[in-house]
Amino acid sequence: MTEHAHGRLPWPTRDELDDERRVVYDAIVGGPRASDATTSPITTDDGRLEGPFNAMLVSPSVGGALQSLGSAIRYATTFADRDRELAILQIAAHHRSQFEWFAHERVARGAGLDEATLGALRAGERPTELSASAAAIWGAVNAILAHGDLDDEQYARLEDALGQVAAVELVVLVGYYQALALLLRTFRIPVPEAVRGSFTDWSQSDREGKV
């Protein structure tokens, strides 16, 4: 087994994996995420998985299902790219999740989120310029993060704005990215070397990158 560590977990290359874990690795690296690799790198130069993806190798049955869910949320929902990325960055900022912010900020820019919107999200504030769909998403995500629920009025606004399918997708999205934030925090998974020190305003609240 690898002598490298990634926070509290081993950090193997593909060649160091058994067959079951290699299937999970290949699904992560060779799936639809591969098209975003230049924007949001998921491996090191020697092929070790970055961020929460490395944790998915530890339990292949759970990790395989988790990566498949993440792929569906990222590439197969009804959301416009910019609305999806707004929600992801809102969750990343709430949890001070440096890796998720690092991984999705560039994707969000490519999807059309401007610097003012990104700055507001990173500060935990509501952006001033939001489309009707983005406003509904921001409000619902904000309520779920604050209270773990949507009351009847909040849910009605979300469903009226986006429809029932997107409402279900959004709740699952919030749960998935909160699960990733928990993995990153609990297993002390660091951000890539290139971006350490870029989140000094988060340093007192976030353990990522401190080990």
N, C-alpha and C positions, 0 to 999 in steps of 0.2 A: 504494500500500500504506500501511497505517496507520503513523503516526509514534509511536504508543504502544507501549511495551514491557512485557512481563510476564515479569520475570526476563530470561532470555537470548533470549526469543522475541518476535515481533511479537504485538500484542494487538488484533486487528481487531474491528470491529462486523460484524454480519451483512451490512450493505450493502457492506462492503469485500471480501467474499469472492467468489471465482469460483463457478461453478455446482456444481462437484464438491465444494468445501469447504462450500458452503451446504447440500448434502444431509446431510453429516455434522453440521453445526450443528443443522439442523432435527430430525434423529434424536435428538440429545442433549436439546434443549430441549422438543421436542414429544412425546417418548416417555413411558414410564411415570414417568420422573423428574419430569415436570411436576407430578404429584400431590404430590410431596414438596417443591416449590419453596419453600413458606413455611417449612418446617422446616429444609431444607438448601439454601440459595440456590446456584444454579449460574451466575447471570449478575449483572453489575453493573447499575445503573439504566439505563445506556445500551446494554445488551445484549452486553457483552463476556463471554466465558466465563471463569469462575473455575477455579482449581486445575488439575488435569491435563487437564480437558476442552479448554482452549485448545491444549494441545500436540497433541491429537488432530487438529486442523485442519491441521497442517503437512504430513502425509502422509495424504491422504484415504483411500487404500486400506487402510493400516494402522490409521489412527485410526478409520475406520468399523467395521472388524472388532473393534477393541479396545473401542469403546463398546458394541457389540452384545453382546460377551462380558460386559462389566460389567453391562449391563441384565439379561441372563439370570441372572447370579449374584445380583443384587439382588432380582429379582422372580419368578424361575421355578425356584428350587431347592426342595428338600423341607424346608429348615430352617424352624423357627419364627423369627419376626422377632427375638426376643430372643437366640436362640442365634447367629443370623447376625451380629447387631451386636456381640455379645460377641467373636466371632472377629475381626471387622474392627478393633475398638478394641484388641484384643490386638496385632494386627499394627502398627497405627498407633503404639502406645506403644513397641513394640520398635524401630521405625525412627525414633522421635522425629518422626513425620510430622504436623506441626501442622495442615495443611489437612484431612487425613483425620480427625484427632481432632475438629476443629472441625465438619466436615461430618456426622459420625456420632454425636457425643455426644448431640445433641438427638434424633436418630432413636432412639438407644438408650434414652433416658429415656422416650420415647413408647411404646417396645416393652416397658417394664417393668423395665429395669435400675435398681437403686436407687443412691443416692450411695455407699454402702459398696463396692458392686461396681465402680462407675466409678472410685473412688479407688484401689482395689487394682489394677485394670487399668492405670491411668495410671502407677502406681508400678512396674509390671512384676511384680506379685505375684499369686498365685493368690487369687481371692476366696474367702471362707470359706463362703458360702452358694451352692451351685451345685446345680442339678438333675442327674440322672444324665446327660442328654444334654449339658448345658453342661459338666459335668466331663469327659466324653469329648472334647468339642471343645477345651476348654482344654488338656488334656493332649497331644492330637495336635498342635495348633498350636504349643504350647511346644516340643515335640520337633522339629518341622520347622524352626522358627525357629532353634533351637540347633544342629541337626545337618544340616539339609537333607534329612532322611529319617525314616522310621519303621522301627524294627526289627520283627522278626516278632511279638514280644509286643505292642508298641505298636499295630501295625496290627490284630492280632486283637482287642484291646480296642476299638478304634475301630469295626471292622466289627460286632463283637458288639453294641455299644451303639446304632449308628445304621443299620447295613445297608450294603451295597456301594454303592448309588447315592449316599447321602449321603457316604460316604467319598471317592468320586471327586469329588463336588461340593466338598468341603472342601479337598482338595488343590489343585483349580483356583482356589478362592477365595483361598487363601494366595498362590499364584503371581500372581494378578491384582493383589491389593493390594500385593504387594511390587513389582510392575512400576510401579504408580502411585507408590509411595514413591520409586522410582528416578527416574522422570520429574520429580517435584517437586524432588528433591534436585539432580539433574544440571543441570536447566535453571533452577535457582534461583527457582522459582516461589513467590511470596510468599503468605502468608495474606491474606485480606481485611483492609482497613485497620481495620475495627471490632474485630478480635480480636488485633491486633499487641500484643505485650507481655503477653498472657495466659498465656504458657508460659515464664515466666522460668526455671523449673527445667529446661527443655529447651534453653535458649539456647546452651549450650556444645557441644551435640551436634548441633544442627540448623541448617542454613544457610537454611532457608525464612524469608523475611521480612527477610533481612539485606541485600538489594540493592534 
